[in-house]
Amino acid sequence: MQPKTITAPTILVAGGTGYVGKNLIRRLVQSSYPVRCLSRKKRLKKGLFDSKVDVVHGDLLNSESLVKALHGIETAFYLAHSLDAKQDFEKKEYKAAKNFAEACKEAGTRRIIFLGALGNPQEGPLSPHLKSRKEVGNILRASGVQVIEFQASIILGSGSLSYEMIKTLSERLPIMIMPQWTNVKSQPICIQDVLDYLVKAVELKTRQNEIFEIGGPDQVSYKDLIAEYSRQRKLKRWLFPVPVLTPWLSSLWLSLVTPLYARVGRRLIESIKTPTVVHNDWARTVFPSIKPLGILKSIEFALGEKDVSLAHEPSGL
Ligand SMILES: NC(=O)c1ccc[n+]([C@@H]2O[C@H](COP(=O)([O-])OP(=O)(O)OC[C@H]3O[C@@H](n4cnc5c(N)ncnc54)[C@H](OP(=O)(O)O)[C@@H]3O)[C@@H](O)[C@H]2O)c1
């Protein structure tokens, strides 16, 4: 009698057309998981995903459109945000998260894996973006479906918007005026390490909700990141700190960065004013085999990445 082949349950990725999502889908396919990608775009670029990936059309802001996408799904990743929304991005984030959580509950999904953001309100007022990420985690947990939440700071990798902003600023501006917020500490993490955590969370033996703060070993300022990027690119850069923190200065920076992403970037810059560091080693305890890279190796890795197809082209703009 032929031995029965056990196929792993299909994994859904919401936000699968985004930067982290595309990278994750590639990893899950390499690990032989059947993958379904939720896409609000009806047509995706040819060859974007392996032919094994089942792309299902659906919009997180339209709850009906999620039923088919979640049919038969045991584990679902939530890697979406509405930072590119013209207005009321928080309202859209909460509605999208609620629709998704309820659809998971309805479909009998066992586990939601969410990638949120670091940031501790005791260390300073959270930006609207960071506050919203925390609230999205609460909304997903309120559904009663188990939630594994990872909280990260800047993700270093070619195509990650936070990294692309550092890259473009460093490449374009030989002389930089450094507003105060460029001294605020973050604890960046390499995309490869983020993916290790996300993939391992699929099989994690736990029935309870979990929150894991993840980060590389280095707590650095935005200025340090620009300096290290410029050093590795052998770019001579003069960074002049200025004690003022004018939103005008920040937005000037931003429009110099990439007008296209100005809206998302402006909301990300607001978040850089809040320290985004890891406060406990629970993630290291539960995932001891993952030893995240420091910024030196992470930027080296990002500079070595040639595959730009993983960068995200938002459809909301
Ligand atoms: N990148 C970082 O440095 C970083 C750091 C910490 C945490 N994170 C977290 O990681 C997660 C992924 O971030 P990312 O950098 O990969 O973001 P991204 O590249 O901007 O991708 C966002 C994704 O969300 C999707 N999306 C937005 N609204 C949607 C809707 N209404 N319906 C369906 N899909 C929708 C987008 O779809 P379209 O392709 O159609 O636009 C896209 O796939 C987010 O939760 C973010 O907070 C990222």
The ligand as a MOL file (V3000), in Angstrom:
LIG
                    3D

  0  0  0     0  0            999 V3000
M  V30 BEGIN CTAB
M  V30 COUNTS 48 52 0 0 0
M  V30 BEGIN ATOM
M  V30 1 N 10.3090 47.4020 6.5710 0
M  V30 2 C 10.6570 47.6820 7.8260 0
M  V30 3 O 11.7150 48.2740 8.0990 0
M  V30 4 C 9.7580 47.2390 8.9960 0
M  V30 5 C 10.2220 47.4260 10.3140 0
M  V30 6 C 9.4150 46.9840 11.3900 0
M  V30 7 C 8.1760 46.3930 11.1490 0
M  V30 8 N 7.7450 46.2430 9.8580 0 CHG=1
M  V30 9 C 6.4280 45.6350 9.6690 0
M  V30 10 O 6.5240 44.5920 8.7130 0
M  V30 11 C 5.2790 44.4820 8.0000 0
M  V30 12 C 5.5700 44.5020 6.5050 0
M  V30 13 O 6.2370 45.7250 6.2050 0
M  V30 14 P 6.8460 45.9730 4.7290 0
M  V30 15 O 8.0190 46.8440 4.8830 0
M  V30 16 O 6.9650 44.6720 3.9900 0 CHG=-1
M  V30 17 O 5.6390 46.8330 4.0920 0
M  V30 18 P 5.3510 47.1530 2.5420 0
M  V30 19 O 6.4700 46.6790 1.6960 0
M  V30 20 O 4.9650 48.5720 2.5030 0
M  V30 21 O 4.0730 46.2090 2.2090 0
M  V30 22 C 2.7930 46.4940 2.7310 0
M  V30 23 C 1.8500 45.4070 2.2490 0
M  V30 24 O 0.5460 45.6360 2.7580 0
M  V30 25 C -0.3850 45.4270 1.6840 0
M  V30 26 N -1.6290 46.1240 1.9340 0
M  V30 27 C -1.7980 47.3800 2.4110 0
M  V30 28 N -3.1450 47.6540 2.4970 0
M  V30 29 C -3.8070 46.5400 2.0440 0
M  V30 30 C -5.1820 46.2050 1.8530 0
M  V30 31 N -6.1600 47.0820 2.1410 0
M  V30 32 N -5.5010 44.9870 1.3810 0
M  V30 33 C -4.5410 44.0850 1.0740 0
M  V30 34 N -3.1910 44.3410 1.2050 0
M  V30 35 C -2.8410 45.5500 1.6800 0
M  V30 36 C 0.3640 46.0090 0.4700 0
M  V30 37 O -0.2750 45.6270 -0.7190 0
M  V30 38 P 0.0150 46.3810 -2.1140 0
M  V30 39 O 1.2090 45.6620 -2.6980 0
M  V30 40 O -1.2360 46.1430 -2.8880 0
M  V30 41 O 0.3260 47.8100 -1.8260 0
M  V30 42 C 1.7250 45.3380 0.7140 0
M  V30 43 O 1.6670 44.0010 0.3020 0
M  V30 44 C 4.3840 45.6430 8.4600 0
M  V30 45 O 3.5130 45.1410 9.4420 0
M  V30 46 C 5.3970 46.6050 9.0850 0
M  V30 47 O 4.8400 47.3720 10.1240 0
M  V30 48 C 8.4820 46.6360 8.7590 0
M  V30 END ATOM
M  V30 BEGIN BOND
M  V30 1 1 1 2
M  V30 2 2 2 3
M  V30 3 1 2 4
M  V30 4 1 4 5
M  V30 5 2 4 48
M  V30 6 2 5 6
M  V30 7 1 6 7
M  V30 8 2 7 8
M  V30 9 1 8 9
M  V30 10 1 8 48
M  V30 11 1 9 10
M  V30 12 1 9 46
M  V30 13 1 10 11
M  V30 14 1 11 12
M  V30 15 1 11 44
M  V30 16 1 12 13
M  V30 17 1 13 14
M  V30 18 2 14 15
M  V30 19 1 14 16
M  V30 20 1 14 17
M  V30 21 1 17 18
M  V30 22 2 18 19
M  V30 23 1 18 20
M  V30 24 1 18 21
M  V30 25 1 21 22
M  V30 26 1 22 23
M  V30 27 1 23 24
M  V30 28 1 23 42
M  V30 29 1 24 25
M  V30 30 1 25 26
M  V30 31 1 25 36
M  V30 32 1 26 27
M  V30 33 1 26 35
M  V30 34 2 27 28
M  V30 35 1 28 29
M  V30 36 1 29 30
M  V30 37 2 29 35
M  V30 38 1 30 31
M  V30 39 2 30 32
M  V30 40 1 32 33
M  V30 41 2 33 34
M  V30 42 1 34 35
M  V30 43 1 36 37
M  V30 44 1 36 42
M  V30 45 1 37 38
M  V30 46 2 38 39
M  V30 47 1 38 40
M  V30 48 1 38 41
M  V30 49 1 42 43
M  V30 50 1 44 45
M  V30 51 1 44 46
M  V30 52 1 46 47
M  V30 END BOND
M  V30 END CTAB
M  END
